[in-house]
């Protein structure tokens, strides 16, 4: 599931971070496949059922699926019906990415607003030639991104493309962030589909809380970067609070989960969203794909199950600590927290004021720094406080304790004093647990410190939060091999037998094409981008491949009085023919990301000045191109 943009409980290696219903009141399809919930797969289906004429009803924006469809899906409950065959689209995942894709497939077409130019003049010139994104070569539009200071290098270029169109200059300035996209509603272009997910309501891993941390901790991303199309978080906040959302709001995980749950009904896609549904034994056959657990065949498969569904299990030595019920022991016996990322910080932040904390973490700032390092004190005081505490104990350990706390030399962090971490926090960098003994509701652990010495501590519980993974166990071995490609099992997370994947597993394939196998797509955090703000690009790309063949150059004409951005110059067909859809230049490929929040500490004013200088260079380039084109035209070439 992907990435808002930013799941509240992000693993340290990826920073961060998806019902069968005909209507909101229909309760005839409640919980499905209770016997399969043990694996807690956050997977879903997007099923493509063709209507007569292969078109969605054009006269009803919130038209429900025909009654024949639920009768077919009734086999999800019984599994007793014979195998059904449909020309349909299936996707796995019901989190933010799946909801965005469903919004697109309902006939909401993104188009560049040519009357409000993007601040990047090169991108603006390209989009003038083809303003309809579903018929554009998204890769070609991003050719110049790698050489520009404007764009992040931590996400796929097509994800950065949609992010900058939705929120221009979002990382560099508060002004001029008006979206350059407009959404044209064309129900006649919609692709009938359904989204099936095993979460209790729409939102995927945002709904479930895999770690014992408070749902009231603020998200890493600001509210506008958690918004989905057609109904923003600000719209939801205004509806539920009766006043405007304050600027720079970091909503809580609970608030974001409530927003995602309300989203399908708010934008009219609830007829396609189904919860409490697990799938298994997905394979490819001569007709497309077979969902073995429900005897359903389909034409397209979209994987959106994410990489954040499961916590990495502790090693065998530590597993007895999982039996302790934290809080039943004495408050003096600390909670043992192992991890150096956002999830570990969330657990520490969520502990009650009287609970002591023993924190074991990796400290290698020159090799693999903690993602907390990028959190500025003004924007993220709680994470900055945890990181400074970790840094302090690491420096003390390296200097034999003869060092003055940086906290005494800087302006005090209000979060630090409120939480009283000085009194109840003990950190041990690069420490290792050598042995443990259970004693009623607590345990004695023997710890080897970084200098090789041994110490003993008594603990009341364990929070092992060193990362999270996703699962592809719903794919059969042959289809899994097709998804992974030649590298096969080497892409799976080590130490697991259930086909676990991380954000790195499919990243290399995603950099080439998000259609990683014929008619099989990945979106969301499976692409390696776990932030919601970077989920749009993959969804638009998948929609363009699925909806594109049925769209002609004149189909996106004005409808119901809606205005359409005019295309200028070369038409979309010419652009598509000149550049292969899946071409990726070597210089524009990006490496595996360590953290999508690696730039949280950037000097924004300095970056803004650098972009101004780049604008001047770009204007000179554009003027030279105009002069060249004028010369060519005058020569009749």
N, C-alpha and C positions, 0 to 999 in steps of 0.2 A: 504494500500500500504506500502509497506515497504521500513523502513526502508531500502540508502545507507545505505547505511549505515547510513548516518545520515541526516534526513531532516534538512534543514536550520532552519525552524521555528518549533522548537520542543516544545511540551507542557511541562509544568513544572512537570507533573507526569510521563513522559516517555522518556524524553530526545531525544529525537531525536530532518528522520527521515525521478497507474499502469496506421481499417478503414475498410468499407468492401472493400478490395483491392485485386486484383489478381496480380498487379504489381505496382511499385511506381508511374507510370504515369496514372493508371486507375482512372478516376474521375466519373465513372458511379454510384458509391455508395458513396454519400457524407454524409450529416448529416442525422442521423437516429433518429426517435422518438423525435422530438422536443418537443412534448407535455409532455414527461416524464422527461425532463431535470430539472424540478423545484426542485427535490430532490437532484440533482447533485451527484447521487450515482457513486462512482468510482468503477464500477463493470465491469466484462468482462466475456466472455465465452471462454473456450477452448473446441472446438467441435471435436470429434473423428469420422472421416468418414473413413470406411474401404475401401481400394482399393481391387481390385481383388487379392486374395491370401493374403490379410491382410498385405501387405508390401508396404513401400514407394518406389517410383522409385529409383533404386540403381545406375542408370547411370547418374543422374543429381543432383548435390548437391543443386541447387536452384530451383528444379522442382516446378512448380506451381500446385495448387490444380486442379483437373479435372473440366471441365466446368460445370458438373452436380451439383457441390457443390454450386457455387454462385446462380444458379437458385433456389435451395432450400432456400438459405439465402435471396433471394429477398423478402421473406415474412417478413423480418425484417423491410422493408419499408412499405409494404402494409397491412400486417396482414390479408389479405383477402384469402390467400390460405388455403387449408385444412391442418390438422395436419400431419407433416412428422415424420417418425420414422427412427432413425439411430442407429447403434452401434457406439457410439461416446463418446468422453471425453469432459467434459465441466468444465471450471474454471471461477471464478469470480474475476476479477482484471487484469489490464494491466500495472502495475508498474514494478519495477525491479524484484520482485519475479516471476511474471508471465513470464517475458522475459527470466529469467534463466531457468524456467521449460520448456518453449517452445524450448529453445536451446537444452536441454536434449532430449526432445521428437522428435526432428529432427534427432536424431541418434548420438549425441555427447556423448560418454561414458567416464565418469571419471575413471581413473585407477591409482593406486599408482605406482610411479616410484621406483621400487625396487633397481635400480642402484644408487640412490641418497638417502640414508637412512635419515629418519626423525630424528631430534636431540633427540626426546624422544625414548629411546631404547625399552621401553615396547610397545609403539604404533607400532614401526617398526617391532617388533617380531610378533605382531598380524596381521599386514598387509601382512607380508610374507606368511602367511597361506592362505590369500585370498585377492588379490590385486585389484580385480574388485569390486568397491564400490556398484554397483547396485545389486550385488549378495552377499553382505556382511551383517552381522547383525550389523548395525550401532550402536545400543545401546550397544552391547557387546564390541565393540571397545573402548567405553568410560568408562568402569567400573572403571578404576583407576584415572579418572580425578578429582574426588572429593577430593582425598588425595594428589593432586599434586599442588604445588605453581605455576606451569607453566600456568595453565588454569584458566580463569575467572570463577567466580561463578554466573555471571550476565546473562547468556544465557543458552539455552537448550544444553545439552551435544552434541547432534548430530550437532547442529549449530556451536559449538566450534570445533568439530572434523573437519568439512570441512574448517573452518577458519584457523586452524593450519596447515592443509595440503596445503592450498593455500598460506599462509603467515607464515611460521614457525618463532617463536620468534619475531613476528611483534611488540609486546608490550614491549619487553625487550632489543632489540638490533637493530641496523641498518644493521649489517652484517648478513649473512646467512638467508636471507628471501626468497631465491629462492623456487618457488613452488615445492612441491613434488607430484603434480598431473600431468598427461598427459591426453590429450583428444583424444580419438580414434574415428574417424568419421566412423560410420557404418550406411549408409542410409538404408540398408536392415532391420535394427532393429527399424527404426523410427516409431512413432505412429502418423498417420495423425490427425491433430487437427487445431483448429483456436482459436485465442485469441480476445475477444471482450471487448472493454473498452469505457467508455463514455468521457474520456479525449480527447482533440482535437488532441493529438498525443501521441505516446508511452511515458510512464514515470509516469502516474498516478498523485499523488498529487504533484510531482515535477513540472509538467507542470502548474497546477493551483496554484494560490497564494492566499490562504484563508485569509491571514492577510495583512494589509497595511504596509508592510515592503519592503525594497529595495531588489531587486533580485541580487544585487551586493555584499551583505554581504557574507563573506567567510563561507563555510560549516564547521561543527564541525569535520568531518572526513577528513583525507588526501585523495588525489586523488586515491592512490592505493587501498584504502578500499572502494571506490565507484565503482570500476571496475566490469564489468560483463564478463563472460567467452568468449573467442574467439576474443574479440575486447576490449582492456582495455582503460581506460581513457587516458593513456599515448599514446596509438596508435592514438586515436582520436585527441589528442593535437598536435601530430607530423603532422598528416594529415592536420589540420586546421591552424597551426601556422608555419609549416616548420622548427621547431627546437624542440629539446628534452625538455620534461617537467622537470622543475627544481625540485629538491628534496623538500620534505615536503611542497608541494603545497596544499593550501586549496582553491579549485575553488569556484566560485560564484554559487549561485543557478541557475542562467540563463545558465551558462556554463554546469552545470550538466544536466539540462533539455535538452539542445541541444545535449549533448552526448547520452542520452537515446533515443531521437528522431532519431538519426542517427544509433543507434545500430542494429535494425532489418535488415536494408538493408546491413549493413556492414558484418553481419554474415550469411546472406541468410535465415532469417526466416520471412521476410516481407510478404510472401505469406500467413502467418497464423495470422497476426496481423491486427485487425480491430478496428477503433476508432469511436467516436460519437455514441455509442450503449449502451442503457440502457436495463436492463432486469427486469422483475417483475414476481410475482406469480410462483416462482420456487417450485415445489412439487415433491414428490416421488410417482411413480406408479409401476405397475407390471413389466414394461420394464426397470426401472431405475429411471430416473428423467424427469420431464416435465417442459419445460420453457413456461409457460402459455402465456406470452406476445408475443411470437413469434411462438407458435405452433410447438416446436421442442422437441423431446425426445432424451435422451442421456443415456450413461451407467455409466460414472463416473462424479463426480462433485468436483471441486477444488475451494475452497473459498480463494481468494487473494485480497479481497476488502479493507483490511487494517483497521486501527483504527485511522487514522489521517485526515479524509475527512471533518469533520465539527468542527467548533469552538463551544465550550460550550457557550450557549446563556447567556446573562446577566440576572440577576433577574428582575422581573417586574418593580421595582423602577427605575432601570437604563436604561430601554429600550427607554425612550424618548431621552436620550443622543445620541442614535444611529441615530437619525434624523439629528443631527448636521453635517454639512459638514466641517470637520476639515480643517483649512487653510483659511476659509472665515472670521473668527473672527480675533481679534487683536493678534499679536505675543506675547504680554504680557500675554494674557489669555492662560494658559498652556493647552497642550494636557493631558487629564487624562488617565494614563496607569495603569491598574489593573492586577497584576500577578507577580510571582516571578521566572519564569523560562526563558528558552532560547527565547521563543516567545516574552515575554515582553522586554527582552534585545534587541532583533532584532528591535522591534518597536522604542525603545529609540535611538538605534544606527542610525536608518534610518531617524529620524527627521531632518529637515533642521537646519542649524547653528543658525538661529534666533528664532527657536521655543522653548519656555519654556516647561518643562515637570513636571507634578505632578504625582508622582509614589506611588501608594498604593500597599503594598505587605505584604504577610504573613512572619513573622520572628519567627521561632521556630527551631533554629539550632540543639538542642538536641533531638527533636522529629521528625521533617521532614525538614531537611535542603534543601535550594534551590539547584537545580542541578548545578547552576553556581559556587557553592563552589568548585567543582572539577576542575575548569579551571585554569591551571597554567599561570602566567603572560607572560612567554616567548612564549608559544604556542598559547594562546588565550588572547591577551592583551585587546581586547574590552570587552570580557565577564568578565575577571578579574577586569577590571575597574568598571563595573557596580556593580559587587558583593561587591567590597570594598566600593563603595559609599553607598550601602544598609547597609553594616555592620557598617559603620561609623554613619549613622543617627540612627540606632538601638541602638548603644552604647550610643550615646548622649541622646537619649530619656530615656534610662534606668538610666543614671547617671545625669539627670537633666541638660544636656548640658555641664557639666564640664569634658570634655575629649579632649585630643589633637588628632588631626587626624593622623591615621597611615600613611597617605600619606606623612606627613611631616617627618616621621622617616624612610622612605624607599626610594629606588631609584624611581624616578618619572616614572609613566606609560606614555609612549608617546601618546597612544590613548587618555588618560584622558586629557592631555593638548591640544591636537588637537581639541577635541570635546568641550572643555570649559564647561564641565559638572558642575563644581563648580558654575558657574554663572547662569546656566539655569535649574538646576535640583533641585527638592525638593522631598524628600522621606518621607513617613509616614508609619512606620511599624505597622502592626496589626490594622490599622485604618478602620473605617466603615462609609459608607455614610448613613446618616439618612434622608436627605430630599434634594430635588432639585427643582429649578424653571427655566424654559426656558425663555430666554430673547433674542429674535431675533436670531442671529447666535451664541449665547453663552448661558451659563447656570450658575446659582449660585447653589453651592452644599454646604450642611452642613455636616461636617465630625466630627465624634467622634474619638478622638485619643486613644491610648492605655491606657493612664492614666485617661480616662473618660471625659476630657475636650472637648468642642466643638469649632471648627473653621470653618470659611466660606471661600470658594475660588470660583473664577470665572474660568470656563474652556471653551475651544473652541471645544472640541470633546472628544470621548471616544474610547479607545482601550481596550476591555475586553478580556484578553488573559490568561486565567487560565487553559487551556488545550484543547485538541481536542478529538473527538470520531469518531468511524466508525459506519456504519449502516448495519444491516442485514434485513432491511425491504423488500428486494427483495425475501425473503423466506416466504412461506406460514406458517400459525401458526403451523401446524403439523410438518413440516420439521424444523422449528425454535425450537420447543420443543425437537426434536430429536438431534439437534445440541447442545442445552444448557444442555440437560440431566436432571437428577433428581432435580438439584437446580433451574432449570427453570428461571423464570423472575428475581430471586435474582442476577443473573449474569449480567443483563442488567444495564446500567448506570441509576441511579435514576433521576426522574424528567422529563423523556422523554416518549413520546407515540409512537415513531418511531423506537423502537428496536435498540437503540444505544449501542455500546459496546466499552470497553476500552481494553488496553493491558492485563488487569487482568482477563477479562471475561472468556476466554477459556484457560487460562494458566494452570490450574490444569489438564484439559483434555489433553493438549498438552504434559505435562510432562509424561503422560502414553503412548499416541499414537497420532500421527498426523492424523491418520485415525479415526476421532472422531465419525463417524457413518459408517455403511457399504458402501464402495465405495465413501465416502465423506471425503475430506482432507482439512486441512487448512495449509496455508503457509504464509510467510511474517509476518507483525506485528500482525496479528490475533493470532499468537502463543505466543505473548508477547515479542518478540525480534524485535525491530523496526529498528535496524541498518542493512544496506545493507550487511555488511561483515558477518552478521549472518543469511542471507537469504538462503545461499546455502544448508545448511543441510536439511531443510524441503523440498526443491525442489528435492534434490537427493533422499530423503526418498520416496516422492510421486512417483517419476519416477521409483524407484525400485519396488514399489508395482504394478504399472501399467504396466511396461515393463517386470518385472521380470519373470512372468509365461511363457513368450514366449522365454526366453533366456536360452539356455543350456550351460553346462560347457565348450563346445568347440566353442561357437559362437564368442567369442571375439578374434578370431585369427587375425594375421596380415592382413591388407587389404590395397591395393594400395601402398604397400611398407612401410606402417607405422609399427613401432616397438611396440611390446606389452610387458609389464612387466611380467616376469615369476612368476608364483605362486610356492612357495616352501613349502614342508611339507604337512600339512592337506589341503585338497581341500575345496572349498567354500561350497559344499553340506554338508560335515561333520560339518562344523562350524554352518551352518544354522540349522541342525538337533539337535545339542547339546544344543543350546541356543534359547529360544523363541524370536521371532522378537520384541515383545513389552514388554520384561521384563525390569523393572526399579527397581533397588535396592533402598531401602529407604534411604540409606546413600548418594546416588547420586542424589536424587531429590533436586531441589533447590527451594527456596521460591520465592514469588512474588517480582519482582524487583521494586525498587523505581526509579532507573535511570540506564540506560545502560552505562552512562559515569561516574559511581561512582568512577572509579579507575583512572581518568585523573590526579590526584594529586600524584599518587604513586611514591615512590623513585625507579626509574628504575634501577640505579646501584645496590642498595641494593637487589632488587628483582632478578637481574641477578646473584649476588653472592649466593643467596639462592638456585637458580636453579642449580648452579654448585655443591653445596653440595648435592642436591637431585640426581644429575647425579651419584655421587660417590656411594650413597646408592643403586641406581638402578643397577649400574654395579655389585655390590656385590650380589644383588638379582639374576641377570641374571646368574652370575657365579655359584651360588648355584643351580639354576634350571638346568644348563648344567650338573653339576656334578650328580644331581639326575637322569636326563634322561640317562646319561651314565651308571650309576649303574643299572637302570632298564633294559637297553638294554643288559648289560653284564649278567644279571640274567635270561634273556629270558622271562621276564614278558610281 
